Amino acid sequence: MKTPFCVFILLTILFTGPVVAQQDSLNLWPGPVPYDLPGEEPEIVTFGKNPVTYLVRNVQKPTLKVFLPPQGKANGTSVIICPGGGYWLLASGHEGDDFARWFNSFGVTAFVLKYRLPNEKLVDPANKAIVPLLDAQQAIRLVRRRASEWQLRPDRIGIMGFSAGGHLASTAGTHFDRAVGGVTDTTSVRPDFMLLIYPVITFRDNYTHAGSRDNLLGKDPSAEKIDWYSNELRVTARTPPTFLLHTADDPIKVQNSVNFFLALKKHNVPAEMHIYEKGGHGYGLATGQIPLGTWPDRLRAWLAAHGWAGE
């Protein structure tokens, strides 16, 4: 029997077309989601003028979106990406998917984390401050446990964060000595390196981003909570090597990155920091912006110098 022409064309596309990186979304928690409340607020995804600039609100089901490099190109390194959004939304497009594809281009496997936010209508108010970290730690566990499945090195798992996502990433990199939320899984939650892009680091008054702090801790947090989540105070010799990026005119004050860098150097932790004069905040890859748009090259060179970029 002759194969219809349209079927022939379809089969030709399927078997000769380019291989597209896998983009499965995995549930972060295999069973009940810790501290979850049955919320009536639906998850909302809002798209900008460019489809890649989408925002996610009211996260109820935390996930990891998997971006695999082209077949044969993976180098064993992986990065878990925490988009920013002030702890009230997630800029998952230009601070998530964009970078996952960029990492894939030179063999790094990427995971975009859709973490829960401290929304008291959706998570237990008494534990809302630990919920983002709980999800970030679970993401590290999941990737480390399944490393062989994705042909990854369990000792080359990094975490990346932007703005408030940078606060979350730096919290994961400075609070890994104890698992939050009563999780009994003993898989290490220490990231092997951190990439902090225009991050919120401190919750102390002089340099903090009040919106991020208020959303995570509430309007009147105790001094103990403020210091606990001021990550420049939590650096030790075991803090992972770190790459930092900021601009001098960022409304998230550049001292967030500067003081974290100084804390890293005090404890002899390998670190590199780039400060550009102008660029503001939330620029992502900064494509077409000169000189700011050169910063991804600096990051890739730093990864390569440590043997994490396969070069």
Backbone as numpy.savetxt, mean C-alpha at the origin, in Angstrom:
# Nx Ny Nz CAx CAy CAz Cx Cy Cz
-16.53 -31.25 -40.14 -17.37 -30.06 -40.14 -16.49 -28.81 -40.14
-16.84 -27.82 -40.95 -16.05 -26.60 -41.02 -16.29 -25.72 -39.80
-15.22 -25.11 -39.32 -15.34 -24.18 -38.20 -15.83 -22.84 -38.70
-16.93 -22.29 -38.16 -17.41 -20.98 -38.59 -16.30 -19.94 -38.48
-16.30 -19.02 -39.43 -15.22 -18.02 -39.50 -15.10 -17.22 -38.21
-16.24 -16.82 -37.61 -16.18 -16.00 -36.40 -15.56 -16.76 -35.24
-15.86 -18.09 -35.18 -15.25 -18.90 -34.13 -13.75 -19.00 -34.36
-13.35 -19.16 -35.63 -11.93 -19.23 -35.97 -11.19 -17.97 -35.51
-11.81 -16.80 -35.78 -11.18 -15.53 -35.38 -11.06 -15.47 -33.86
-12.10 -15.88 -33.13 -12.07 -15.85 -31.67 -10.96 -16.74 -31.14
-10.87 -17.95 -31.69 -9.81 -18.86 -31.23 -8.44 -18.30 -31.53
-8.30 -17.64 -32.68 -7.02 -17.04 -33.03 -6.62 -15.99 -32.01
-7.58 -15.14 -31.61 -7.29 -14.09 -30.62 -6.90 -14.72 -29.29
-7.66 -15.76 -28.89 -7.41 -16.37 -27.58 -6.04 -17.01 -27.50
-5.60 -17.63 -28.60 -4.38 -18.41 -28.52 -3.15 -17.70 -29.05
-3.33 -16.57 -29.70 -2.16 -15.86 -30.22 -2.05 -14.44 -29.68
-3.05 -13.97 -28.93 -3.01 -12.60 -28.40 -2.03 -12.50 -27.26
-1.72 -11.26 -26.80 -0.78 -11.04 -25.73 -1.30 -11.58 -24.40
-0.39 -12.03 -23.56 -0.76 -12.52 -22.25 -0.99 -11.32 -21.33
-2.16 -11.24 -20.71 -2.50 -10.13 -19.83 -2.27 -10.55 -18.38
-1.68 -9.64 -17.58 -1.42 -9.95 -16.18 -2.72 -10.27 -15.46
-2.64 -11.29 -14.60 -3.80 -11.70 -13.83 -4.18 -10.60 -12.85
-5.50 -10.38 -12.68 -5.97 -9.36 -11.75 -7.12 -9.91 -10.93
-6.89 -11.01 -10.23 -7.90 -11.57 -9.34 -7.97 -10.72 -8.08
-9.15 -10.64 -7.50 -9.31 -10.01 -6.19 -9.58 -11.10 -5.17
-8.72 -11.23 -4.20 -8.82 -12.28 -3.20 -9.39 -11.71 -1.91
-10.31 -12.44 -1.31 -10.79 -12.05 0.01 -9.65 -12.14 1.01
-9.49 -11.11 1.81 -8.39 -11.06 2.77 -8.58 -12.07 3.89
-9.82 -12.24 4.32 -10.12 -13.11 5.46 -10.92 -14.32 4.96
-10.49 -15.54 5.31 -11.17 -16.74 4.81 -12.54 -16.96 5.41
-12.77 -16.43 6.62 -14.06 -16.58 7.30 -14.64 -15.23 7.65
-15.24 -15.13 8.82 -15.79 -13.84 9.26 -14.70 -12.76 9.33
-15.05 -11.56 8.93 -14.10 -10.45 8.94 -14.06 -9.85 10.34
-12.89 -9.81 10.99 -12.82 -9.32 12.37 -13.35 -7.89 12.51
-14.12 -7.69 13.58 -14.67 -6.38 13.96 -15.60 -5.79 12.91
-16.09 -6.64 12.03 -17.02 -6.17 11.00 -18.40 -5.96 11.60
-19.09 -4.90 11.18 -20.47 -4.67 11.56 -21.33 -4.81 10.31
-22.52 -5.37 10.47 -23.41 -5.49 9.30 -23.88 -4.10 8.88
-23.15 -3.50 7.96 -23.44 -2.13 7.55 -24.46 -2.08 6.42
-25.28 -1.06 6.47 -26.26 -0.85 5.41 -25.74 0.12 4.35
-24.58 0.71 4.58 -24.01 1.62 3.60 -23.31 0.82 2.51
-23.72 0.94 1.28 -23.07 0.16 0.22 -21.69 0.71 -0.10
-20.83 -0.19 -0.58 -19.53 0.26 -1.06 -19.74 1.11 -2.32
-19.03 2.23 -2.38 -19.20 3.17 -3.50 -17.87 3.31 -4.23
-17.89 3.15 -5.53 -16.72 3.39 -6.37 -17.05 4.57 -7.29
-16.23 5.60 -7.23 -16.44 6.81 -8.02 -15.29 6.97 -9.00
-15.62 7.14 -10.28 -14.60 7.30 -11.30 -14.42 8.76 -11.67
-13.16 9.17 -11.90 -12.87 10.51 -12.35 -12.95 10.60 -13.86
-12.45 11.71 -14.40 -12.45 11.89 -15.85 -11.62 10.80 -16.52
-10.54 10.41 -15.87 -9.72 9.31 -16.35 -10.14 8.05 -15.59
-10.46 6.96 -16.27 -10.94 5.75 -15.58 -9.99 5.22 -14.52
-8.70 5.55 -14.61 -7.78 5.00 -13.61 -7.85 5.78 -12.30
-8.48 6.95 -12.29 -8.55 7.74 -11.07 -9.85 7.45 -10.33
-9.97 6.24 -9.82 -11.21 5.89 -9.12 -10.99 5.86 -7.62
-12.06 6.15 -6.88 -12.03 6.23 -5.43 -13.02 5.20 -4.86
-12.64 4.61 -3.72 -13.50 3.60 -3.08 -13.86 4.10 -1.69
-15.14 4.05 -1.38 -15.64 4.42 -0.06 -16.44 3.26 0.54
-16.58 3.29 1.87 -17.41 2.31 2.59 -16.96 0.87 2.33
-15.66 0.63 2.46 -15.16 -0.73 2.24 -15.74 -1.67 3.28
-16.37 -2.73 2.83 -16.94 -3.73 3.74 -16.21 -5.07 3.65
-15.72 -5.38 2.45 -15.03 -6.66 2.27 -13.61 -6.37 1.81
-12.62 -6.44 2.72 -11.24 -6.15 2.33 -10.70 -7.22 1.39
-9.96 -6.77 0.37 -9.44 -7.69 -0.64 -8.02 -7.33 -1.02
-7.37 -8.26 -1.70 -6.10 -8.03 -2.37 -6.30 -8.25 -3.86
-6.01 -7.23 -4.65 -6.09 -7.36 -6.09 -4.71 -7.75 -6.60
-4.62 -8.87 -7.30 -3.35 -9.47 -7.69 -2.96 -9.03 -9.10
-1.75 -8.50 -9.23 -1.20 -8.13 -10.53 0.08 -8.93 -10.75
0.03 -9.89 -11.66 1.19 -10.73 -11.95 1.94 -10.19 -13.16
3.28 -10.20 -13.13 4.05 -9.78 -14.31 3.82 -10.74 -15.47
4.17 -10.33 -16.68 4.06 -11.24 -17.82 4.81 -12.54 -17.56
4.33 -13.60 -18.15 4.90 -14.93 -17.94 6.40 -14.93 -18.22
7.15 -15.47 -17.27 8.60 -15.56 -17.41 9.37 -14.34 -16.95
8.67 -13.29 -16.53 9.35 -12.05 -16.17 9.45 -11.84 -14.66
8.66 -12.58 -13.87 8.65 -12.38 -12.43 10.02 -12.62 -11.82
10.43 -11.75 -10.90 11.76 -11.86 -10.29 11.73 -12.27 -8.82
10.54 -12.59 -8.30 10.43 -13.06 -6.92 10.11 -11.98 -5.90
10.21 -10.71 -6.30 9.89 -9.61 -5.39 8.42 -9.27 -5.50
7.82 -8.87 -4.39 6.42 -8.43 -4.41 6.24 -7.20 -3.54
5.21 -6.43 -3.86 4.89 -5.21 -3.11 3.39 -5.17 -2.86
3.01 -4.95 -1.61 1.62 -4.72 -1.22 1.40 -3.21 -1.18
0.43 -2.72 -1.95 0.23 -1.28 -2.12 -0.99 -0.83 -1.31
-0.77 0.20 -0.47 -1.85 0.77 0.35 -2.19 2.16 -0.20
-3.28 2.31 -0.94 -3.65 3.64 -1.44 -3.95 4.60 -0.30
-3.82 5.89 -0.59 -4.15 6.90 0.40 -5.61 7.31 0.32
-5.94 8.33 1.13 -7.32 8.81 1.16 -7.77 9.29 2.52
-6.80 9.65 3.38 -7.14 10.27 4.65 -7.86 9.38 5.64
-7.77 8.06 5.46 -8.50 7.09 6.28 -10.01 7.27 6.19
-10.49 7.84 5.05 -11.95 7.85 4.85 -12.34 7.40 3.46
-11.38 7.29 2.54 -11.61 6.67 1.24 -10.27 6.12 0.75
-10.31 5.42 -0.39 -9.10 4.85 -0.98 -8.97 5.34 -2.42
-7.84 5.97 -2.72 -7.54 6.41 -4.09 -6.89 5.23 -4.83
-7.67 4.20 -5.09 -7.13 2.92 -5.53 -6.69 2.88 -6.98
-6.99 3.92 -7.75 -6.56 3.95 -9.14 -5.15 4.45 -9.29
-4.96 5.76 -9.16 -3.63 6.33 -9.41 -2.65 6.08 -8.27
-3.14 5.61 -7.11 -2.24 5.21 -6.02 -2.35 3.70 -5.74
-2.79 2.97 -6.74 -2.92 1.53 -6.59 -2.65 0.81 -7.89
-3.67 0.70 -8.74 -3.55 -0.07 -9.98 -2.45 0.47 -10.89
-2.33 1.80 -10.97 -1.28 2.39 -11.81 0.09 1.86 -11.43
0.35 1.82 -10.15 1.67 1.39 -9.68 1.84 -0.11 -9.80
0.76 -0.86 -9.62 0.86 -2.31 -9.79 1.32 -2.65 -11.20
0.75 -1.98 -12.19 1.16 -2.23 -13.58 2.60 -1.77 -13.81
2.97 -0.66 -13.18 4.34 -0.17 -13.31 5.33 -1.20 -12.73
5.03 -1.73 -11.57 5.90 -2.76 -10.98 5.98 -3.99 -11.89
4.85 -4.41 -12.44 4.83 -5.57 -13.33 5.77 -5.39 -14.51
5.95 -4.14 -14.97 6.75 -3.90 -16.17 8.21 -4.31 -15.98
8.68 -4.38 -14.74 10.05 -4.85 -14.52 10.10 -6.05 -13.57
9.03 -6.86 -13.61 9.07 -8.18 -12.99 8.65 -8.28 -11.55
8.18 -7.19 -10.94 7.74 -7.22 -9.54 6.25 -7.53 -9.50
5.87 -8.50 -8.70 4.46 -8.84 -8.50 3.85 -7.82 -7.53
2.64 -7.37 -7.81 2.03 -6.33 -6.98 0.64 -6.75 -6.52
0.29 -6.24 -5.35 -1.02 -6.50 -4.75 -1.58 -5.17 -4.26
-2.74 -4.78 -4.75 -3.38 -3.55 -4.29 -4.34 -3.93 -3.16
-4.09 -3.37 -1.99 -4.88 -3.69 -0.80 -6.09 -2.77 -0.70
-7.25 -3.36 -0.67 -8.48 -2.63 -0.35 -8.76 -2.87 1.12
-8.25 -1.96 1.95 -8.35 -2.14 3.40 -9.56 -1.39 3.94
-10.05 -1.89 5.09 -11.20 -1.23 5.71 -10.77 0.07 6.39
-11.72 0.97 6.47 -11.48 2.29 7.03 -12.19 2.41 8.38
-11.78 3.34 9.22 -12.37 3.44 10.57 -13.75 4.08 10.58
-14.65 3.52 9.79 -16.03 3.99 9.69 -16.85 3.27 10.76
-17.34 4.02 11.75 -18.01 3.40 12.89 -19.34 2.75 12.52
-19.84 3.02 11.32 -21.05 2.33 10.87 -20.75 0.96 10.29
-19.46 0.70 10.01 -19.08 -0.55 9.35 -18.14 -1.42 10.17
-17.42 -0.82 11.13 -16.51 -1.59 11.99 -16.77 -1.23 13.45
-16.42 -2.12 14.34 -16.61 -1.93 15.77 -15.92 -0.64 16.22
-16.66 0.35 16.73 -16.05 1.62 17.12 -14.93 1.47 18.14
-15.02 0.49 19.02 -14.00 0.32 20.05 -12.67 -0.16 19.47
-12.70 -0.71 18.27 -11.49 -1.24 17.65 -11.20 -0.61 16.29
-11.83 0.51 15.98 -11.70 1.07 14.64 -10.27 1.47 14.31
-9.46 1.86 15.32 -8.10 2.33 15.06 -7.18 1.21 14.59
-7.48 -0.03 14.98 -6.58 -1.13 14.58 -7.03 -1.82 13.31
-8.24 -1.52 12.82 -8.77 -2.27 11.67 -7.91 -2.12 10.41
-7.45 -0.90 10.01 -6.59 -0.83 8.83 -5.30 -1.63 9.00
-4.67 -1.54 10.19 -3.45 -2.30 10.43 -3.73 -3.80 10.45
-4.85 -4.18 11.01 -5.25 -5.59 11.02 -5.31 -6.14 9.60
-5.90 -5.36 8.68 -6.00 -5.80 7.28 -4.63 -5.80 6.61
-3.78 -4.81 6.91 -2.45 -4.77 6.31 -1.61 -5.96 6.77
-1.68 -6.28 8.05 -0.94 -7.44 8.56 -1.45 -8.73 7.93
-2.75 -8.84 7.76 -3.30 -10.04 7.13 -2.85 -10.15 5.68
-2.74 -9.01 4.99 -2.26 -9.04 3.61 -0.83 -9.59 3.54
0.02 -9.15 4.46 1.41 -9.65 4.49 1.41 -11.15 4.77
0.59 -11.59 5.73 0.50 -13.03 6.01 0.08 -13.80 4.77
-0.96 -13.31 4.11 -1.50 -14.03 2.96 -0.45 -14.18 1.87
0.24 -13.09 1.54 1.26 -13.15 0.49 2.41 -14.05 0.91
2.82 -13.96 2.16 3.95 -14.79 2.63 3.57 -16.27 2.64
2.36 -16.58 3.06 1.94 -17.99 3.10 1.80 -18.58 1.71
1.40 -17.75 0.73 1.15 -18.26 -0.61 2.27 -17.90 -1.59
3.42 -17.54 -1.05 4.52 -17.07 -1.89 4.88 -18.07 -2.98
4.96 -19.34 -2.64 5.38 -20.34 -3.63 4.37 -20.44 -4.77
3.10 -20.23 -4.47 2.06 -20.30 -5.49 2.27 -19.23 -6.57
2.77 -18.07 -6.16 3.00 -16.96 -7.11 4.48 -16.85 -7.50
5.27 -17.86 -7.11 6.71 -17.88 -7.41 7.41 -16.65 -6.83
7.09 -16.37 -5.56 7.66 -15.23 -4.86 8.64 -15.68 -3.80
9.54 -14.78 -3.44 10.44 -14.99 -2.32 9.76 -14.48 -1.05
9.59 -15.32 -0.01 8.93 -14.85 1.21 9.75 -13.83 1.98
11.03 -13.66 1.60 11.87 -12.66 2.25 12.06 -11.42 1.38
11.19 -11.25 0.37 11.26 -10.07 -0.51 9.86 -9.51 -0.72
9.15 -9.31 0.40 7.78 -8.78 0.37 7.80 -7.37 0.96
7.57 -6.39 0.11 7.58 -5.01 0.56 6.17 -4.46 0.74
6.10 -3.30 1.36 4.82 -2.60 1.51 5.01 -1.15 1.07
4.02 -0.64 0.34 4.06 0.71 -0.20 2.81 1.45 0.23
2.96 2.74 0.56 1.79 3.51 0.94 1.90 4.96 0.54
0.75 5.55 0.22 0.65 6.94 -0.19 -0.16 7.71 0.84
0.35 8.87 1.26 -0.41 9.75 2.15 -0.84 8.98 3.40
-2.15 8.90 3.70 -2.58 8.11 4.85 -2.26 6.64 4.67
-2.23 6.18 3.40 -1.75 4.82 3.15 -0.29 4.66 3.52
0.48 5.77 3.43 1.86 5.77 3.90 1.93 5.66 5.41
0.95 6.25 6.09 0.90 6.05 7.54 0.63 4.59 7.86
-0.32 3.99 7.14 -0.62 2.58 7.37 0.59 1.71 7.07
1.27 1.96 5.94 2.45 1.16 5.58 3.55 1.32 6.62
3.77 2.55 7.09 4.83 2.77 8.08 4.43 2.20 9.44
3.12 2.12 9.71 2.67 1.45 10.93 2.96 -0.05 10.83
2.67 -0.63 9.67 2.98 -2.05 9.47 4.48 -2.31 9.62
5.30 -1.35 9.20 6.75 -1.52 9.26 7.38 -1.19 10.59
6.58 -0.66 11.53 7.13 -0.32 12.86 6.37 -0.98 14.00
5.27 -1.69 13.69 4.47 -2.34 14.73 4.29 -3.83 14.44
5.29 -4.43 13.81 5.15 -5.83 13.40 5.48 -6.82 14.50
5.95 -6.31 15.66 6.37 -7.22 16.72 5.19 -7.87 17.43
3.99 -7.35 17.21 2.81 -8.04 17.76 1.66 -7.93 16.77
0.97 -9.05 16.61 -0.19 -9.08 15.73 -1.37 -8.43 16.44
-2.07 -7.54 15.76 -3.24 -6.91 16.37 -4.47 -7.76 16.10
-5.50 -7.52 16.91 -6.78 -8.18 16.68 -6.87 -9.61 17.17
-5.89 -10.04 17.97 -5.96 -11.38 18.52 -5.75 -12.49 17.53
-5.13 -12.20 16.39 -4.86 -13.24 15.38 -3.80 -14.19 15.91
-4.04 -15.49 15.81 -3.12 -16.48 16.35 -2.13 -17.02 15.32
-2.33 -16.72 14.06 -1.41 -17.15 13.01 -0.03 -16.54 13.29
1.00 -17.38 13.34 2.35 -16.91 13.70 3.19 -16.51 12.48
2.61 -16.49 11.29 3.34 -16.03 10.11 3.84 -14.60 10.34
5.09 -14.34 10.00 5.66 -13.02 10.21 4.88 -11.95 9.45
4.62 -10.83 10.11 3.95 -9.69 9.46 4.93 -8.54 9.25
6.21 -8.82 9.35 7.21 -7.78 9.09 7.46 -7.65 7.59
7.21 -6.47 7.00 7.57 -6.29 5.59 9.09 -6.25 5.45
9.60 -6.63 4.29 11.05 -6.66 4.08 11.60 -5.32 3.63
10.74 -4.44 3.12 11.13 -3.07 2.81 9.87 -2.22 2.75
10.05 -0.89 2.87 8.93 0.04 2.83 9.18 1.10 1.77
8.11 1.47 1.08 8.13 2.54 0.08 7.06 3.54 0.50
7.48 4.69 1.02 6.55 5.66 1.62 6.51 6.91 0.77
5.37 7.15 0.13 5.23 8.20 -0.87 4.32 9.30 -0.31
4.85 10.49 -0.20 4.23 11.63 0.49 3.41 11.16 1.70
4.08 10.48 2.65 3.34 9.82 3.73 2.97 10.76 4.88
1.85 10.43 5.51 1.60 10.89 6.88 2.38 9.93 7.78
3.20 10.46 8.68 3.98 9.63 9.58 3.61 9.89 11.03
3.57 11.17 11.40 3.37 11.53 12.80 1.92 11.91 13.07
1.47 11.68 14.31 0.17 12.17 14.76 0.35 13.26 15.82
1.59 13.69 16.03 1.83 14.79 16.95 1.42 16.11 16.30
1.05 17.08 17.12 0.39 18.29 16.63 1.19 19.09 15.63
2.49 19.20 15.80 3.27 20.13 14.97 3.18 19.83 13.48
3.23 18.54 13.11 3.35 18.19 11.69 2.29 17.21 11.19
1.34 16.84 12.02 0.39 15.81 11.61 -0.59 16.33 10.56
-1.26 15.39 9.91 -2.41 15.70 9.08 -3.64 15.42 9.94
-4.30 16.49 10.40 -5.37 16.36 11.38 -6.51 15.47 10.89
-6.83 15.54 9.60 -7.92 14.73 9.08 -7.66 13.24 9.22
-6.45 12.81 8.87 -6.10 11.39 9.00 -6.13 10.96 10.46
-5.57 11.79 11.32 -5.55 11.44 12.75 -6.96 11.37 13.32
-7.79 12.37 13.01 -9.15 12.39 13.55 -9.96 11.20 13.06
-9.79 10.85 11.78 -10.54 9.72 11.24 -10.13 8.41 11.90
-8.84 8.25 12.17 -8.37 6.99 12.74 -8.60 6.91 14.25
-8.30 8.00 14.96 -8.29 7.96 16.43 -9.45 8.71 17.07
-10.18 9.50 16.30 -11.23 10.32 16.89 -10.73 11.72 17.18
-11.65 12.58 17.60 -11.34 14.00 17.77 -10.48 14.31 18.99
-10.49 13.48 19.99 -9.77 13.78 21.23 -8.98 12.57 21.71
-7.99 12.11 20.93 -7.23 10.92 21.33 -6.31 11.20 22.51
-6.00 10.18 23.25 -5.08 10.32 24.38 -3.66 10.54 23.86
-2.82 11.10 24.72 -1.41 11.31 24.36 -0.73 9.97 24.06
-1.14 8.92 24.78 -0.55 7.60 24.56 -0.88 7.08 23.17
-2.13 7.26 22.73 -2.51 6.81 21.39 -1.80 7.61 20.32
-1.69 8.92 20.54 -1.02 9.76 19.56 0.43 9.30 19.38
1.11 9.05 20.49 2.51 8.61 20.39 2.62 7.20 19.81
1.66 6.33 20.11 1.70 4.97 19.60 1.63 4.94 18.07
0.86 5.87 17.52 0.69 5.93 16.07 1.55 7.00 15.41
2.48 7.58 16.16 3.46 8.50 15.57 4.68 7.65 15.25
4.78 7.22 14.01 5.68 6.12 13.67 7.15 6.48 13.69
7.47 7.78 13.66 8.87 8.17 13.83 9.38 7.80 15.22
8.45 7.61 16.18 8.84 7.23 17.54 8.96 5.73 17.70
8.54 4.96 16.70 8.51 3.49 16.81 9.64 2.81 16.06
10.54 3.60 15.48 11.64 3.03 14.68 12.64 2.33 15.60
13.09 1.15 15.17 14.15 0.41 15.85 15.14 -0.10 14.81
16.15 -0.81 15.27 17.13 -1.38 14.34 16.51 -2.44 13.44
15.33 -2.96 13.80 14.67 -3.99 13.00 13.67 -3.40 11.99
13.51 -2.09 11.98 12.63 -1.47 11.00 13.17 -1.75 9.59
12.32 -2.09 8.65 12.81 -2.46 7.31 13.45 -1.28 6.57
14.37 -1.56 5.64 14.91 -0.51 4.76 13.77 0.25 4.09
13.99 1.55 3.89 12.88 2.43 3.51 13.29 3.42 2.42
12.38 3.60 1.46 12.48 4.66 0.45 11.40 5.68 0.74
11.78 6.97 0.78 10.85 8.05 1.10 10.82 9.07 -0.02
9.62 9.58 -0.32 9.45 10.64 -1.32 8.52 11.71 -0.78
8.88 12.97 -0.99 8.02 14.08 -0.57 8.34 15.29 -1.46
7.46 16.29 -1.44 7.77 17.58 -2.04 7.73 18.63 -0.95
8.53 19.68 -1.14 8.65 20.71 -0.10 7.37 21.52 0.05
6.52 21.54 -0.98 5.29 22.32 -0.91 4.06 21.47 -0.61
4.26 20.25 -0.15 3.16 19.34 0.14 2.39 19.84 1.37
1.05 19.90 1.31 0.30 20.26 2.52 0.46 19.23 3.63
0.78 17.97 3.29 1.24 17.02 4.30 2.71 17.37 4.54
3.01 17.96 5.65 4.30 18.62 5.84 5.47 17.67 5.62
6.47 18.19 4.93 7.64 17.39 4.56 8.37 16.85 5.78
8.18 17.48 6.93 8.83 16.99 8.15 8.38 15.57 8.50
7.22 15.14 8.01 6.82 13.75 8.22 7.88 12.80 7.70
8.32 13.02 6.46 9.35 12.16 5.87 10.73 12.44 6.48
11.05 13.71 6.67 12.37 14.08 7.18 12.61 13.46 8.54
11.66 13.59 9.44 11.87 13.07 10.80 11.89 11.54 10.82
11.14 10.91 9.93 11.20 9.46 9.85 12.56 9.02 9.32
13.06 9.73 8.32 14.38 9.43 7.77 15.46 9.57 8.86
15.39 10.63 9.66 16.37 10.83 10.72 16.29 9.72 11.77
15.08 9.27 12.06 14.92 8.16 13.01 15.52 6.89 12.45
15.33 6.64 11.16 15.93 5.47 10.53 17.45 5.52 10.60
18.02 6.70 10.30 19.48 6.83 10.33 20.00 6.67 11.75
19.27 7.15 12.73 19.69 7.01 14.13 19.85 5.53 14.50
19.02 4.68 13.89 19.06 3.25 14.20 19.77 2.44 13.11
20.49 3.15 12.24 21.30 2.50 11.20 20.47 1.62 10.26
19.26 2.06 9.98 18.40 1.37 9.03 18.67 1.95 7.64
18.95 1.13 6.63 19.18 1.66 5.28 17.97 2.47 4.80
18.22 3.67 4.31 17.12 4.54 3.89 17.60 5.50 2.82
16.67 5.86 1.93 16.93 6.86 0.91 15.71 7.78 0.83
15.97 9.08 0.72 14.88 10.05 0.68 15.10 11.02 -0.47
14.00 11.33 -1.19 14.04 12.32 -2.27 13.00 13.39 -1.97
13.43 14.63 -1.96 12.54 15.77 -1.75 12.63 16.67 -2.97
11.49 16.85 -3.64 11.42 17.75 -4.78 10.86 19.09 -4.32
11.26 20.15 -5.00 10.85 21.48 -4.57 9.34 21.68 -4.69
8.76 21.24 -5.82 7.34 21.48 -6.06 6.65 20.20 -6.55
5.35 20.17 -6.33 4.57 19.03 -6.78 3.30 18.82 -5.99
3.25 19.43 -4.80 2.04 19.31 -3.99 1.83 17.90 -3.46
0.64 17.39 -3.64 0.25 16.13 -3.00 -0.61 15.32 -3.97
-0.55 14.01 -3.83 -1.46 13.13 -4.56 -1.16 12.97 -6.03
0.10 13.13 -6.43 0.44 13.14 -7.86 0.73 11.76 -8.43
0.80 10.74 -7.61 1.04 9.39 -8.14 2.33 9.30 -8.92
2.26 8.73 -10.11 3.44 8.58 -10.96 3.98 9.92 -11.47
3.16 10.97 -11.40 3.56 12.31 -11.87 4.02 12.30 -13.32
3.37 11.51 -14.13 3.75 11.38 -15.54 3.70 12.74 -16.24
4.79 13.08 -16.93 4.86 14.32 -17.68 5.27 15.53 -16.88
5.39 15.39 -15.57 5.82 16.52 -14.74 7.34 16.49 -14.58
7.98 17.58 -14.94 9.43 17.66 -14.88 9.81 18.69 -13.82
10.71 18.34 -12.89 11.45 17.08 -12.77 10.75 16.00 -11.94
9.60 16.32 -11.35 8.96 15.39 -10.42 8.72 14.02 -11.04
8.39 13.99 -12.32 8.07 12.73 -12.97 9.23 11.76 -13.08
10.43 12.19 -12.68 11.58 11.28 -12.69 11.64 10.40 -11.44
10.76 10.68 -10.46 10.93 9.98 -9.19 10.75 8.46 -9.30
9.86 7.92 -10.14 9.80 6.45 -10.23 11.12 5.82 -10.65
11.91 6.54 -11.46 13.23 6.02 -11.84 14.14 5.90 -10.62
14.02 6.88 -9.70 14.82 6.83 -8.48 14.42 5.62 -7.64
13.12 5.37 -7.58 12.63 4.22 -6.81 13.12 2.92 -7.41
13.01 2.79 -8.72 13.44 1.55 -9.37 14.94 1.33 -9.17
15.73 2.40 -9.23 17.17 2.28 -9.01 17.47 1.83 -7.59
16.70 2.34 -6.62 16.90 1.94 -5.22 16.56 0.46 -5.03
15.45 0.03 -5.62 15.09 -1.39 -5.53 16.18 -2.26 -6.16
16.69 -1.83 -7.31 17.73 -2.61 -7.98 19.01 -2.66 -7.15
19.35 -1.57 -6.49 20.57 -1.54 -5.67 20.50 -2.54 -4.53
19.28 -2.83 -4.06 19.10 -3.80 -2.98 18.83 -5.21 -3.50
18.79 -5.37 -4.82 18.53 -6.69 -5.38 17.08 -7.07 -5.44
16.17 -6.08 -5.34 14.74 -6.36 -5.35 14.08 -6.12 -6.69
14.83 -5.60 -7.65 14.23 -5.31 -8.96 14.71 -6.26 -10.03
15.48 -7.26 -9.67 15.94 -8.23 -10.63 16.96 -7.73 -11.62
17.66 -6.66 -11.24 18.62 -6.05 -12.18 20.01 -6.05 -11.56
